[in-house]
Amino acid sequence: MKVHTILFLAAIAMVLTCRNSVAQSLFAPAVNYTVGARCYVIASADFDGDGDVDLAASSDDESWVSILLNNGQGTFSVDSSYTVGNTPGGIVAADFDNDGDIDLAVTHYGGSELYILLNDSHGMFVIDSTYETGGLNSHKSCAGDFDKDGDLDLAIPNSGSANVAIMVNNGNGVFADPVLYSTGSFPYTAITDDIDGDADLDLVVVNNGSWSVGVFLNNGTGVFGARVDYPVGNKGQSPSLADFDKDGHLDLAVPNAHSNTPFVSVLRGKGDGTFHPKVDLPGCRPHTVTSADYNGDGNLDMAVADNECNSVSVFLGNGDSTFQSRVAFNVGIGPNTTLTSDFDGDGDLDLAAANFDNNGLPGNGVSILMNNTLVSVQQITPDRIPSFALESNYPNPFNPSTKIGFKLPARTTQAGGQASGFTSLRIFDLLGHEVATLVNEELRPGSYEVSWEASGFPSGTYFYTLTSGAFTETKKLLLLK
């Protein structure tokens, strides 16, 4: 019996060691970029329309927003900077004027202003207008079509006034006066998603000063009901909504930055807009949670900006709202914000971190962690195909996964062989943000099929675009939960 017990424990230890080893090799060492002192927040989108994901980064001390353009391989250069008042508190990247390119909304933490920067379609911005947000110390905001009129509105937490402002877009990037809703103490971040499954966008606001998150349910017209608060830790920061347990309901992960509660609180969603009590995971004064499937196993993971440890920690998900022990990846000094995107176009999800406590040290503003996971696509038939084709996804609508088929024709070489071609298949949300890269590689002629697992994404309309050589085609798909 003792021998069997020892062997069993040894086997468990071996499995855990292997898992930890795999997790530790998930990301390459960070590559750091200089963007000035105290880089506070970052946002990502294809600002210059070249198919790559770029970055916008703000400086807390120097009152600007800088644009870092991607060269297509996941390396960046600072292209331009824009002065946006004192201490920008949040950046939202979205197409506010419905012209097909991505604009910026920047809030003013040092005051009460909202700046709208419109894109000229080449990645250059003009400060088009300035609005009052209805409160002081406007902080980390979010965009969504709250009133279902096809335009992207804004939700802005005003930390110094204990309210959240809803600013409705008229469709041309011009916003109405704010409608204010009372929050808890010091609202820090607002995020949006369909929490209760009724196909409209609700709000979660983190109350940094009252150990809670407030949930506001949308009545379908952009009017929100009474706030319901849920306890979390002290100094809650920037959370994430994702379906960690694959039950079709959005769960909530909240980082708590105070030294006496340095953990991530995970609240399982019930699907009706309410949440179960929190379960806490250890952290290192965490400031932001970003959720995605980083290791390609179909389960949603968490990446957490650990401000005090100068790292981004990854919690690999088990698919049941429990997580493996965190594995830390070094970044710059005092990371405040993290985000996820496929920066190098290889089909897996990378990470970016804004390092707030860099104090202007060269090369220490934004850190990029490249994912080492390999992603593959299945070739169904190698037959000669007469023309390109992007097929409708099936099922559609779908929940939580769907299949997308496409065909690549033969391109005969001078030697008479069949040439391969570089092909990409990407998923975009209504904001124009790339949310997934399913294919990004050289493929030979034939018929292909690839699956998109969308369990961690909110209900709504998405677009998928196939590009191969000079061919490009986009189709629509619908995720309903």
C-alpha positions as CSV (number, residue, x, y, z in Angstrom):
1,M,0.0,0.0,0.0
2,K,2.8,2.4,0.9
3,V,4.6,1.7,-2.4
4,H,1.4,2.4,-4.4
5,T,0.8,5.6,-2.5
6,I,4.4,6.8,-3.1
7,L,4.0,6.0,-6.8
8,F,0.7,7.8,-7.0
9,L,2.1,10.9,-5.3
10,A,5.1,10.8,-7.6
11,A,2.9,10.6,-10.7
12,I,0.9,13.6,-9.5
13,A,4.1,15.5,-8.8
14,M,5.4,14.7,-12.3
15,V,2.1,15.9,-13.9
16,L,2.2,19.2,-12.0
17,T,5.9,19.7,-12.9
18,C,5.2,19.1,-16.6
19,R,2.2,21.5,-16.4
20,N,4.4,24.2,-14.7
21,S,7.2,23.7,-17.3
22,V,4.8,24.1,-20.2
23,A,3.3,27.3,-18.6
24,Q,6.7,28.8,-18.0
25,S,7.6,28.4,-21.7
26,L,4.2,29.9,-22.9
27,F,5.6,33.4,-23.5
28,A,9.0,34.6,-24.8
29,P,10.9,37.1,-22.7
30,A,9.4,40.6,-22.8
31,V,10.5,43.2,-25.5
32,N,10.2,46.7,-24.0
33,Y,9.5,50.0,-25.7
34,T,10.1,53.6,-24.6
35,V,7.0,55.8,-24.5
36,G,7.8,58.2,-21.7
37,A,7.2,58.5,-18.0
38,R,4.5,56.6,-16.1
39,C,2.7,54.7,-18.9
40,Y,-0.8,54.3,-17.5
41,V,-3.2,52.7,-20.0
42,I,-3.0,51.1,-23.4
43,A,-5.5,50.2,-26.2
44,S,-5.1,48.1,-29.3
45,A,-6.6,48.3,-32.8
46,D,-5.5,48.5,-36.5
47,F,-5.1,52.2,-36.6
48,D,-3.4,52.6,-40.0
49,G,-5.5,49.9,-41.8
50,D,-2.6,47.7,-42.8
51,G,-4.0,44.5,-41.2
52,D,-1.7,44.6,-38.1
53,V,-2.7,45.4,-34.5
54,D,-1.2,48.7,-33.3
55,L,-1.1,50.3,-29.8
56,A,-2.1,53.5,-28.2
57,A,-0.5,54.4,-24.9
58,S,-0.9,57.2,-22.4
59,S,1.5,59.0,-20.1
60,D,0.2,59.9,-16.7
61,D,2.8,62.6,-16.2
62,E,3.3,64.0,-19.6
63,S,-0.4,64.4,-20.7
64,W,-0.2,62.7,-24.1
65,V,-1.3,59.6,-26.0
66,S,1.3,58.0,-28.3
67,I,0.6,55.7,-31.2
68,L,2.9,52.7,-31.6
69,L,2.5,51.2,-35.1
70,N,3.1,47.5,-35.7
71,N,5.5,46.6,-38.5
72,G,3.6,43.3,-39.1
73,Q,5.9,41.0,-37.1
74,G,5.0,42.2,-33.6
75,T,7.6,44.9,-33.3
76,F,6.6,48.5,-32.8
77,S,7.7,52.1,-33.4
78,V,6.3,55.3,-31.9
79,D,4.7,57.0,-34.8
80,S,3.0,60.1,-33.3
81,S,1.9,61.7,-30.0
82,Y,-1.1,63.9,-29.1
83,T,-1.6,66.2,-26.1
84,V,-4.9,65.5,-24.4
85,G,-5.0,67.5,-21.2
86,N,-3.6,66.7,-17.8
87,T,-3.3,63.0,-16.8
88,P,-5.3,60.9,-19.3
89,G,-7.2,58.3,-17.3
90,G,-8.5,55.9,-20.0
91,I,-8.3,55.1,-23.7
92,V,-11.1,53.5,-25.7
93,A,-10.4,52.5,-29.4
94,A,-13.5,52.2,-31.6
95,D,-15.1,53.5,-34.8
96,F,-17.2,56.4,-33.3
97,D,-18.0,58.2,-36.5
98,N,-18.8,55.1,-38.5
99,D,-16.3,55.8,-41.3
100,G,-14.6,52.4,-41.1
101,D,-11.4,53.4,-39.2
102,I,-10.7,53.3,-35.5
103,D,-10.9,56.5,-33.5
104,L,-9.9,57.2,-29.8
105,A,-11.8,58.4,-26.8
106,V,-9.6,59.6,-24.0
107,T,-10.8,60.5,-20.5
108,H,-9.1,63.1,-18.3
109,Y,-8.3,61.8,-14.8
110,G,-7.0,65.2,-13.7
111,G,-10.4,66.8,-14.6
112,S,-13.7,66.1,-16.2
113,E,-13.1,66.1,-19.9
114,L,-13.6,63.6,-22.7
115,Y,-11.5,64.0,-25.8
116,I,-12.5,62.5,-29.1
117,L,-9.7,61.9,-31.5
118,L,-10.8,61.0,-35.1
119,N,-8.7,58.9,-37.4
120,D,-7.8,60.1,-40.9
121,S,-7.8,56.5,-42.1
122,H,-4.0,56.4,-42.1
123,G,-3.4,56.2,-38.4
124,M,-3.1,60.0,-37.8
125,F,-5.5,61.6,-35.4
126,V,-7.2,65.0,-34.9
127,I,-8.7,66.1,-31.6
128,D,-12.2,66.6,-33.0
129,S,-14.2,67.6,-29.9
130,T,-14.1,67.8,-26.1
131,Y,-17.0,67.0,-23.7
132,E,-17.8,67.4,-20.0
133,T,-18.3,64.0,-18.4
134,G,-20.6,65.1,-15.6
135,G,-18.1,64.4,-12.8
136,L,-14.5,64.7,-11.7
137,N,-11.5,62.3,-12.2
138,S,-12.9,60.5,-15.3
139,H,-11.3,57.1,-15.4
140,K,-11.1,53.8,-17.4
141,S,-14.1,53.8,-19.8
142,C,-15.7,51.4,-22.2
143,A,-17.7,51.6,-25.5
144,G,-20.8,49.7,-26.6
145,D,-24.0,50.2,-28.4
146,F,-26.2,50.5,-25.3
147,D,-29.3,51.8,-27.1
148,K,-29.1,49.5,-30.1
149,D,-29.1,52.2,-32.7
150,G,-25.9,51.0,-34.5
151,D,-23.6,53.6,-32.9
152,L,-21.0,53.1,-30.2
153,D,-21.8,54.9,-27.0
154,L,-19.5,55.4,-23.9
155,A,-19.7,54.6,-20.2
156,I,-17.3,56.7,-18.2
157,P,-16.7,56.3,-14.4
158,N,-16.1,59.6,-12.6
159,S,-14.0,58.6,-9.6
160,G,-14.2,61.9,-7.8
161,S,-18.0,62.2,-8.1
162,A,-19.1,58.6,-7.4
163,N,-21.0,58.2,-10.7
164,V,-20.8,56.6,-14.1
165,A,-21.7,58.7,-17.1
166,I,-23.5,57.2,-20.2
167,M,-22.8,59.3,-23.2
168,V,-24.9,58.4,-26.3
169,N,-23.4,58.7,-29.7
170,N,-25.6,60.3,-32.5
171,G,-23.8,58.3,-35.2
172,N,-21.3,60.9,-36.3
173,G,-19.0,60.7,-33.3
174,V,-20.9,63.5,-31.6
175,F,-22.1,62.7,-28.1
176,A,-25.1,63.8,-26.1
177,D,-24.9,65.2,-22.6
178,P,-24.1,62.6,-20.0
179,V,-26.8,60.6,-18.1
180,L,-25.5,59.9,-14.6
181,Y,-25.9,56.8,-12.4
182,S,-24.8,56.6,-8.8
183,T,-21.9,54.2,-8.1
184,G,-20.0,53.1,-5.0
185,S,-17.0,55.0,-3.7
186,F,-14.3,55.9,-6.3
187,P,-15.5,54.1,-9.4
188,Y,-12.4,53.1,-11.2
189,T,-13.2,51.0,-14.3
190,A,-16.3,50.3,-16.4
191,I,-16.7,47.3,-18.6
192,T,-19.6,46.1,-20.7
193,D,-21.1,42.8,-21.9
194,D,-24.5,41.0,-22.0
195,I,-24.5,39.6,-18.4
196,D,-28.1,38.5,-18.2
197,G,-28.4,37.0,-21.7
198,D,-31.1,39.3,-23.0
199,A,-29.0,40.5,-26.0
200,D,-28.3,44.0,-24.8
201,L,-25.2,45.4,-23.1
202,D,-25.0,45.7,-19.3
203,L,-22.4,47.4,-17.2
204,V,-20.0,46.4,-14.4
205,V,-18.3,49.2,-12.5
206,V,-15.5,48.6,-10.0
207,N,-15.8,50.6,-6.9
208,N,-12.2,51.1,-5.9
209,G,-13.0,52.7,-2.6
210,S,-15.8,50.5,-1.3
211,W,-14.6,46.9,-1.7
212,S,-17.3,46.1,-4.3
213,V,-18.3,45.9,-8.0
214,G,-21.6,47.4,-9.1
215,V,-23.8,45.7,-11.8
216,F,-26.2,47.8,-13.9
217,L,-28.6,45.8,-16.1
218,N,-29.7,47.4,-19.4
219,N,-33.5,47.5,-20.1
220,G,-32.8,47.3,-23.8
221,T,-33.0,51.0,-24.7
222,G,-29.8,52.2,-23.1
223,V,-31.5,52.9,-19.7
224,F,-29.9,51.0,-16.8
225,G,-31.6,49.7,-13.7
226,A,-30.7,50.0,-10.1
227,R,-27.1,49.1,-9.1
228,V,-26.5,45.8,-7.4
229,D,-23.2,45.5,-5.5
230,Y,-21.1,42.4,-4.9
231,P,-18.2,42.3,-2.4
232,V,-14.6,41.9,-3.7
233,G,-11.3,43.1,-2.2
234,N,-9.8,46.5,-1.4
235,K,-8.8,48.8,-4.2
236,G,-10.5,46.9,-7.0
237,Q,-9.0,47.8,-10.4
238,S,-9.7,46.7,-14.0
239,P,-11.7,43.4,-14.3
240,S,-12.6,40.9,-17.0
241,L,-15.8,39.2,-18.0
242,A,-15.4,35.7,-19.5
243,D,-17.0,32.2,-19.3
244,F,-14.4,30.4,-17.3
245,D,-16.6,27.4,-16.5
246,K,-18.1,26.9,-19.9
247,D,-21.7,27.0,-18.7
248,G,-22.7,29.7,-21.1
249,H,-22.8,32.4,-18.5
250,L,-20.3,35.2,-18.1
251,D,-18.1,35.1,-15.0
252,L,-16.3,38.1,-13.4
253,A,-12.6,38.4,-12.4
254,V,-11.6,41.4,-10.3
255,P,-8.0,42.4,-9.4
256,N,-7.6,44.0,-5.9
257,A,-4.5,46.1,-5.6
258,H,-4.4,46.9,-1.9
259,S,-1.6,45.3,0.1
260,N,-4.0,43.8,2.6
261,T,-6.1,42.0,-0.2
262,P,-3.6,41.4,-3.0
263,F,-5.7,38.8,-4.8
264,V,-8.0,38.2,-7.8
265,S,-11.6,37.7,-6.9
266,V,-13.5,35.3,-9.3
267,L,-17.3,35.5,-9.2
268,R,-19.2,32.9,-11.2
269,G,-22.1,34.2,-13.2
270,K,-25.6,32.8,-12.9
271,G,-26.7,33.9,-16.4
272,D,-29.5,36.2,-15.1
273,G,-27.3,39.2,-14.3
274,T,-26.4,38.0,-10.8
275,F,-23.2,36.4,-9.4
276,H,-22.2,33.8,-6.9
277,P,-19.9,34.9,-4.0
278,K,-16.3,35.5,-4.8
279,V,-13.4,33.0,-4.7
280,D,-10.0,34.6,-4.2
281,L,-6.8,33.7,-6.0
282,P,-3.3,34.9,-4.8
283,G,-1.8,37.8,-6.6
284,C,0.9,40.5,-6.2
285,R,-1.1,43.7,-5.9
286,P,-2.9,42.9,-9.3
287,H,-4.1,45.9,-11.3
288,T,-5.7,44.4,-14.5
289,V,-7.1,41.0,-15.6
290,T,-7.3,40.0,-19.2
291,S,-8.9,36.8,-20.3
292,A,-8.2,34.6,-23.3
293,D,-7.2,31.0,-24.2
294,Y,-3.4,31.5,-24.2
295,N,-2.3,27.8,-24.4
296,G,-4.9,26.7,-27.0
297,D,-6.6,24.0,-24.9
298,G,-10.1,25.4,-25.2
299,N,-10.2,26.8,-21.6
300,L,-10.1,30.5,-20.8
301,D,-7.1,31.6,-18.9
302,M,-6.3,34.9,-17.0
303,A,-3.3,37.2,-17.5
304,V,-2.9,39.6,-14.5
305,A,-0.8,42.7,-14.2
306,D,1.1,42.2,-11.0
307,N,2.1,45.8,-10.1
308,E,4.3,45.1,-7.1
309,C,6.2,42.1,-8.7
310,N,6.9,43.8,-12.0
311,S,5.4,40.9,-13.9
312,V,2.4,39.6,-15.7
313,S,1.1,36.4,-14.2
314,V,-0.8,33.8,-16.2
315,F,-3.4,31.6,-14.5
316,L,-4.2,28.6,-16.9
317,G,-7.9,27.7,-16.7
318,N,-9.2,24.2,-16.0
319,G,-12.5,24.9,-17.7
320,D,-14.5,24.8,-14.5
321,S,-13.7,28.3,-13.1
322,T,-10.7,26.9,-11.2
323,F,-7.1,27.7,-12.2
324,Q,-3.6,26.3,-12.0
325,S,-1.0,28.1,-10.0
326,R,0.1,31.4,-11.5
327,V,3.2,31.6,-13.5
328,A,4.9,35.0,-13.7
329,F,6.6,36.6,-16.7
330,N,8.8,39.6,-16.1
331,V,7.9,42.9,-17.7
332,G,8.8,46.5,-16.9
333,I,8.4,48.3,-13.5
334,G,4.9,48.5,-12.0
335,P,2.6,47.2,-14.8
336,N,-0.8,48.8,-14.5
337,T,-2.7,47.6,-17.6
338,T,-2.6,44.5,-19.8
339,L,-4.3,43.6,-23.0
340,T,-4.4,40.7,-25.4
341,S,-4.1,40.5,-29.2
342,D,-2.2,38.6,-31.9
343,F,0.5,41.1,-32.6
344,D,2.7,38.9,-34.8
345,G,-0.1,37.3,-36.8
346,D,0.9,33.8,-36.0
347,G,-2.6,32.7,-34.8
348,D,-2.0,32.8,-31.0
349,L,-2.6,35.5,-28.5
350,D,0.1,37.7,-27.2
351,L,0.2,40.2,-24.3
352,A,1.1,43.9,-23.9
353,A,1.6,45.6,-20.5
354,A,1.8,49.3,-19.7
355,N,4.4,49.9,-17.0
356,F,3.2,52.7,-14.7
357,D,6.1,53.0,-12.3
358,N,8.9,53.3,-14.9
359,N,9.7,56.9,-14.0
360,G,10.8,57.5,-17.6
361,L,13.4,54.8,-17.7
362,P,14.4,54.1,-21.4
363,G,12.8,51.0,-22.9
364,N,10.5,50.5,-19.9
365,G,7.2,52.0,-21.0
366,V,5.3,49.2,-22.8
367,S,6.3,45.5,-22.6
368,I,5.3,42.9,-25.3
369,L,5.1,39.2,-24.5
370,M,5.0,37.0,-27.6
371,N,3.1,33.7,-27.3
372,N,5.0,30.5,-28.2
373,T,1.9,28.3,-28.7
374,L,1.5,26.7,-32.1
375,V,-1.9,26.9,-33.9
376,S,-2.8,24.7,-36.9
377,V,-5.5,24.4,-39.5
378,Q,-7.0,21.3,-41.0
379,Q,-6.8,20.7,-44.7
380,I,-9.9,18.6,-45.8
381,T,-9.0,17.9,-49.4
382,P,-6.0,18.6,-51.5
383,D,-8.0,18.7,-54.7
384,R,-7.6,21.3,-57.4
385,I,-10.0,24.2,-56.6
386,P,-11.2,26.4,-59.5
387,S,-11.6,29.7,-57.5
388,F,-11.4,31.2,-54.0
389,A,-14.3,30.7,-51.7
390,L,-15.2,31.7,-48.2
391,E,-18.1,29.6,-46.9
392,S,-20.8,30.5,-44.4
393,N,-20.0,29.3,-40.9
394,Y,-22.0,26.5,-39.5
395,P,-23.9,26.4,-37.3
396,N,-25.0,30.1,-37.4
397,P,-26.2,31.4,-35.0
398,F,-23.9,29.4,-32.8
399,N,-22.9,28.8,-29.1
400,P,-20.1,28.3,-28.3
401,S,-18.2,27.0,-31.3
402,T,-18.6,27.2,-35.1
403,K,-16.8,25.9,-38.2
404,I,-15.6,28.0,-41.1
405,G,-14.7,26.5,-44.4
406,F,-12.7,28.1,-47.3
407,K,-11.2,27.1,-50.6
408,L,-7.9,28.1,-52.1
409,P,-7.4,27.6,-55.9
410,A,-4.3,26.2,-57.5
411,R,-1.7,28.7,-58.6
412,T,0.6,27.0,-61.1
413,T,4.3,27.8,-61.0
414,Q,6.5,28.0,-64.0
415,A,7.7,24.5,-63.2
416,G,4.2,23.2,-63.4
417,G,3.7,22.7,-59.6
418,Q,1.1,24.0,-57.3
419,A,2.2,27.1,-55.4
420,S,1.3,27.7,-51.8
421,G,0.0,31.1,-50.7
422,F,0.0,33.1,-47.5
423,T,-3.5,33.1,-46.1
424,S,-5.1,34.6,-43.1
425,L,-8.6,34.2,-41.5
426,R,-9.4,36.7,-38.8
427,I,-12.4,37.5,-36.5
428,F,-13.4,41.1,-35.8
429,D,-16.0,42.5,-33.5
430,L,-18.4,45.4,-34.2
431,L,-15.9,47.9,-33.0
432,G,-13.5,46.7,-35.7
433,H,-11.1,45.1,-33.2
434,E,-9.5,41.9,-34.2
435,V,-10.5,39.4,-31.5
436,A,-9.1,36.1,-33.0
437,T,-6.7,35.0,-35.7
438,L,-7.7,31.5,-36.9
439,V,-5.2,31.1,-39.8
440,N,-2.0,33.0,-40.6
441,E,0.3,30.8,-42.6
442,E,1.4,29.5,-46.0
443,L,-1.3,27.1,-47.3
444,R,-1.3,24.9,-50.4
445,P,-4.4,24.8,-52.7
446,G,-7.3,22.8,-51.3
447,S,-10.4,23.0,-49.1
448,Y,-9.9,23.8,-45.5
449,E,-12.0,24.0,-42.3
450,V,-11.2,25.7,-39.0
451,S,-13.2,26.0,-35.8
452,W,-13.7,29.1,-33.7
453,E,-14.3,28.4,-30.0
454,A,-16.1,31.5,-28.7
455,S,-17.1,30.5,-25.2
456,G,-15.3,33.5,-23.7
457,F,-16.8,36.1,-26.0
458,P,-20.0,38.0,-25.5
459,S,-23.1,37.4,-27.6
460,G,-23.4,39.6,-30.7
461,T,-22.4,40.0,-34.3
462,Y,-18.9,39.3,-35.5
463,F,-17.2,39.3,-38.9
464,Y,-14.7,36.9,-40.4
465,T,-12.3,37.9,-43.2
466,L,-10.3,35.6,-45.5
467,T,-7.3,37.1,-47.2
468,S,-5.1,35.2,-49.6
469,G,-2.9,37.0,-52.0
470,A,-5.1,39.7,-53.7
471,F,-8.3,37.9,-52.6
472,T,-10.3,39.1,-49.6
473,E,-13.8,38.4,-48.5
474,T,-15.7,39.1,-45.3
475,K,-18.8,37.4,-43.9
476,K,-20.9,37.8,-40.8
477,L,-21.6,35.4,-38.0
478,L,-23.8,35.5,-34.9
479,L,-23.0,34.3,-31.4
480,L,-26.1,33.8,-29.3
481,K,-25.8,32.6,-25.7
